[in-house]
Amino acid sequence: MEIPAIDQQTWEAARAHQAQLTKPTGALGRLEELACWFAARQGKAVPDLLRPAIVVFAADHGVAREGVSAYPREVTAQMVRNFAAGGAAINVLARRCDAKLSIVDVGVDADLSDVDMLEHAKVRAHGSGNIAREPAMNDAQYWEAVGIGEEMAARAIAAGANLLIAGDMGIGNTTPSAAVICALTGAAPEQVVGRGTGVDDATYGRKLAVVEQALARADGTLSRDVLRELGGLEIAAMAGFYRAAARHGVPVLLDGFISAAAALAALAWDVRVSGWMLASHVSAEAGHRLALRELGLAPLLDFGMRLGEGTGAALAVPLLNAALALHREMATFASAGVSDRA
C-alpha cells in the first residue's frame, strides 16, 4: 500500500481561511500552523476535531538481565495489569482526552491469560533477546510484531479514529531504544543513552557499556533491519503502527524516547512516513531531542516527562483540539462585521 502525498492545495486553502479570522495574521502562533497541518492531512480546509485512539504495546527485554534498569522485569506484567484495571497515568489521560485505549501484549514474560481488558498477541513468550549478545528477534518474529502494530492501526482507523498514538511498556526498553537511535543516526552512545527510569551512576555505566556492546555486535546491519537486531517486540509493533497509519492517511502523534526510536525505524522502511507524524513533547531522556531533530520534528511540549505509555502524546491532544476549534469556530472579518487591516 502506497503512502499518500500531503494535500498542499488544501493546506493553502486552510491558510487562506486563517487569514480571514478575526485576529491579526499569525497572532495565534503555532496553533495556526497546526490547524493547517491537519487540514492538509484530512483533505479539508476546515478539518474535523480529533478522535484519538491510543494503543499501548507491552513486552519484556532480555537486555534487562544486564542490570540496566532501576526496576525488575516483573514490573512490566504488573503495569499491564494496572493498565487493564484503569489505574495508570495513561488511563487517566486517555479518559481526559476522550481517547479509546487498547493494551496489547506482544511479548510480556508472564502469563496474562486471565486479563480480560488486554489484546493477547504474544509473539515471543519471554520477550525479546538480549541485544548485547544476540538479535532482539528473528526475522519471522520481527515481521509478526510489525504486523500486529499494523493490524491495531487498521482496527483503530476502521472504528473512526483520525489520530493515532502508540504507547509503550517494557522494563529496560530505553536501552534498545538508545541502541536503535544510535544505529540509525550515527550518534555516539554518550549522546543518546539516558537515565531511563532514574538509574544511578553504576547502572548508567552498565547501560552505556551494553549499548556499545550491542552496536558492535550488530555493526553493518542494514538500516531496515536495525530494529530486528537492536530493538524490541513492542518497538517493532509501534513502528508497524506508524507505517500503517501513514498508509491509511491518518496522522500519528509521537510520544517520547521509545516512540522516537520506533519512528526512526519506520522511516528506515519509507521516509514518507514522516509526513504523517507530529511530535507531542521532548522528554528528559538524553537522546530524545537528537532523535526528533533527525525526524525533522519540533515538539509541542517540554515538561521534563519520561514516563512513556503514550502520556506525553495524550497530554497534547487537548492542545491540538483547541487549535482546530479556533480554526473551525472563530468568526471571519466578514461574518463578524469587523474591519480587516488597511
Helices and strands as residue ranges (DSSP letters): H 8-19, H 30-42, E 52-59, G 62-66, H 74-85, H 89-96, E 100-107, E 119-120, H 139-158, E 163-169, H 174-185, H 189-192, H 201-217, G 223-225, H 226-230, H 233-247, E 252-254, H 257-269, G 271-276, E 277-279, H 288-295, H 311-329, H 333-336
